[in-house]
Every structure is written in structure tokens, then in C-alpha cells.
């Protein structure tokens, strides 16, 4: 049964929110994808990665250096804006609020992970409905698969990195085994896919 | 495990209205996305298969309320969480607190007390403990009882000890506790100047004047309006030149009280001026 997500203020209607979840082997993919994202776009990208809980982490700076669009590490209640890339901070779950901002949460780990990709996908599904796009990259954990199912259930679009191109193919393969995935993308095609969302 | 998807948004609003009206606990300005997860989780934990079952229990069983509050608030905390934060407290804040004849510290939303004991250790090591009073408050009386015992799981001690060392601690961390079968009990000399009390940041007001207020990873559960209210309570409760410490992803930046504060270095510590 399809459920409809509720619309939110703060972003124009129809803004596509691409939530990218990744674990082992996914930073390389991002470095291959982010430089090709076009500035002044109509989508929003939110990245949720499993990584070490170091508040001094430089991942945001690293990704920014590769990117033509701004990459922002999320702080509590940061508003989502189109054309920007957001990065979930280490050691917090990331959630979406109906007023168009993001909340953080230090509750229990899910799938041994915080941030958990499932938690972010789940929340995106509920808030953005058919404007939510979940993309699961390389990884050794099964985090993210249940969340993808939720996005599909709420009318959103689900994609995975082509397992043949993944450094660790367990995560995207799990999704392909369990779900009807709409797009299977090689890293070189991911930026093109996201940029094309502008046309819809 | 991911929580089930049972409750609808308007049902949550209805339930929160009930809880506020009947019991006087107002969760309506909590961040909704996180609260929704907690409420769906309680359905899993307590085996409610529908909103109606949950609501019936909450409305008709007053004895269930404490458990309900305990489950929907997040009580994940650790000692010396974010060591670089504690390093700045140790090196910059403690020496300045030392100039006061009596140091009052408020740990707001202290949960099971790990941060209160961390601060107590900093005060001991700065030779300020004897002239300090620590007020540790939380909405939830059950966690305060735990905090007062000073007993924490033994399997956490390795991580806490590493945090302690990274915060600039030079002692052997294990001298602060004795171990039992699977727990560590902290020295009661660390808690003798702690006062544990319930305090609800949603509805209660300032109750004293402090030189240091810590409220870490509590405001993330509140919406912006409620955050603003709490910042005002803190502002009223802070001594001139007092310090406010927040969680690593929380900020005073968008608050109306910000102009009265200056950030201390890169850490989430602000000093009132």
C-alpha cells in the first residue's frame, strides 16, 4: 500500500531530496560523484555515512574541496535548501522535520550505527513522500535496506550503486535481493542522474 | 532494530495534548521527528499494536506515566563525551571558576549522571571540589535515582578512561571507582556535593545563579521556540561572566541571547559578558 508523505514548507514543492547512504568503500564514490553536481540546482542531497565518531572530522572539508556546490556538515535544526549538499555529523542520527529543517538525535545505535542510514531513510520517507530518493552505496552492513523499503512504500524512488562497481558489495546487493530497486547506478552515472532531477 | 510505523502525526498530537492536560508534562514542543521515533519504539517495547491501545494506557493508568517519560526521552550519555570539550573546561574554565568563593554548577538534563561525575572529577583535579555545588537536574526521576548511586556499567570504563586521558587527565582513571561483578561504583566523595532534583526545562524556571551551566545534547530534542525559551532560562540563571556549555552540534548562534555571549575558542562553550 502506498502512503503519501506530507508536504513541507521551507522548500518549494517538488524539491527532490536525495538521501545517500554509504558505509565501507563509499567515500571514493562520493569523491567521484560530487565534483559533477551542478550548482544552482533544484535538488537537495543529504549524505549519511558510517564513520568514526570524531567531532573534529575533516570529511566535510574534504568533500567541500571536491565540490562546486556547498557541502555543509549538519548542525541541529539546520534548514534544508535546494542546490546544497548536507553531511550527517558523526555519532548523531539525522532526522527530517516537517518545517524543512533537520534534527539530530543521540538515541541508541541502530544496526550498530549512528548515524543509521535506516533512520535517515525512514524519516525522509515520512516527510518527503514521493519526493524522497534513497541511494545506497558500497558497504558491509545491512543498514539502509529497511529504510529503502520504507521510501518505496511512501512513494519515493530507490536506487543502489551497481554492486559490480562497489568496493564492498554486500549493502547494495542486499537491497537488490530484497527490494524492487528502480535504478542501479555506476558511480560515473550518479551525478548525471541527480543533475537530471532538475528537469522533472 | 528500526521502530515500527504505527502512529500518525495527528494521533501523536492528540496523545501529547492528553499528556499535557492530564499530567502537566508538555512534550508538544519536542522535535517531532525524534519524538515520533520514540513513541513508535514504545509501541514495540510495550507491545501496543495500535494508537488506541497506547492512548488508553497513557490516559487511564497514571502509574504508567513515569515509564512513558523514561522511554520517550533519550538517556544516552557518557563520561567525558567529546574530550576536547572537557579539555577546554579543564584548562580555561576551571581556573576562572576558582576565583569564586562558592562555585555553583547546573547540569541540566543530566540523565544518568555521567557528565556530572565527569565535572566532579575536573573539580577534584583543580582542587575546587570542596567549594563547589553541583545541581544535576532532569525531567525524569528514575534516571536521577540512578545518577545518585554513581554506578555505571563496567564495560564502559575502557572508553571512559580513554576519553578522560584525551581530556587531559593525568591520573589513573580507575582510582575513581571500585569494581563489582559487572559494574563500576564511583567514589562517593565525588557525589557528596551533588544535588539531584527534577526540573522540567519546558515549564520550570530559573532556581539559582550559576557560574557554569552544562546542557549537552538536550536541546536537539526541542523545537526552535522551546530552545529559545530554555536559552532565556539559562541566561537568567547565569552569573555575569558565567559559562554555558552545549553539545557539539548545538549552537547559541541563532538565539536572541547570543549578543550577550562570546564563544570560547572552537568548542561549544559560551561566556556571558
Interface residues (C-beta under 8 A of the other chain):
Chain A: X6 X55 X56 X74 X75 X76 X77 X89 X92 X95 X96 X97 X98 X103 X104 X105 X106 X107 X108 X110 X116 X118 X119 X122 X123 X126 X127 X146 X147 X150
Chain B: X1 X2 X5 X9 X31 X32 X33 X34 X36 X37 X38 X74 X76 X82 X84 X217 X219 X220 X221 X223 X224 X227 X247 X248 X249 X250 X251 X254
